[in-house]
Amino acid sequence: MRRCTRGLRPAVPHAQLPQKLKADVVYNVNHGHAVVINVINVIRLNGRNYSGGHYATIVGYRAGDNEFAVADPAYAGGALHWLSASNVSSGIKLRRYVA
């Protein structure tokens, strides 16, 4: 069995982050793995901003719409949030994530 997880990604230059994140999301989701992100207050999950940072997971994507399905572990309702790839990219704290 091939392990898809690549570990903590080093900080990616802002201009390259959306493309690199999308490639990692597509790869990992297609292999049955989530991508862990630490988001900051630019992203609202369940009506809340997280100014100090908050972990969530990307568990799916819509290729044509350039959107990610984000699951929030702090939300007991279990609903997914469909957010644009650019919104997620701009909200990742320190431009790092685990893929």
N, C-alpha and C positions, 0 to 999 in steps of 0.2 A: 504494500500500500504506500503510495506516494504522499508525503506530507506537504500540504499546500501552504501552511502558515510560514511566513517569511520573517516574523518578528517585528520588533519596533522599527518602523521606517525612520531613517534619519530625517532631520528637517529638510524639507524640499523647498527650493525657491518658489516664491508665491506664484509666479507666472507658470510654473510647471506643475503645480499641485493638482489642479483639476484633472489634467490628462493622466497623471500618474495614479491619482486616487481612483479614477474611473477604471483604469486598466487593472488595478489590484482588486477592486470590487468585482468586476466581471469575472476575473480569474477565480477568486475565492468563492463567490456565490455559485458559480458553475461547478465547483468542486465540493459544494456542501458546507462551506465555512462562512462564518460572519466576519466582518471587519469591525474592530473595536476602535471607536473614536472618542476623543475627549473634547467636548464642545464647550464654547463660551457663549456669552449672552446674545450673540448675533442670531442664534438659532433658538426658536421658541418650541419647546416640546410640552404638550399637554397644557398650553397656556402659561408656561413658566419660563423665565429666563434664568440662566445659570451663570452669574457673573464670575464665580470662582472656578467654574469648570464642572463638567458632569459627563460621566461615561454613558455611552449609548452604543448600539450596534447597527451596522448596515447589514441587512439580511436579504435584500433583493434590489433589483433595478429594472427600469423600463428603458431599454436601449434607445428607442426612437424618441422618447420624450426627455431623455437625459435627466432622469430622476432616480433617486435612491429611496428604498424603503428603510426607514429608521425605526428600530424598536427601542423603546425607553424602558430599562429595567425597573425604574422607580414608579412606573405607571401600572397599577394592578389591572387596568382595563384591557391591556394587551393589544390595543389598536396600533397599527403601523402608521407612521407619518410619512407621506410621500413629499420629499423635499427636492428641490432642484440641486443638481450636482454642484453648481457654482455656489449656492447658498451653503451647502455642507462644507465645501472646500474653504470658504471664507470664515466659517465658524469653528474650524478645527484649531484647538489651542496649540500654540507653538508649531503649527504646521507638521505635526507628527501624528501617527496612528499605527495600529497593529494590524498587519495583514499577513 
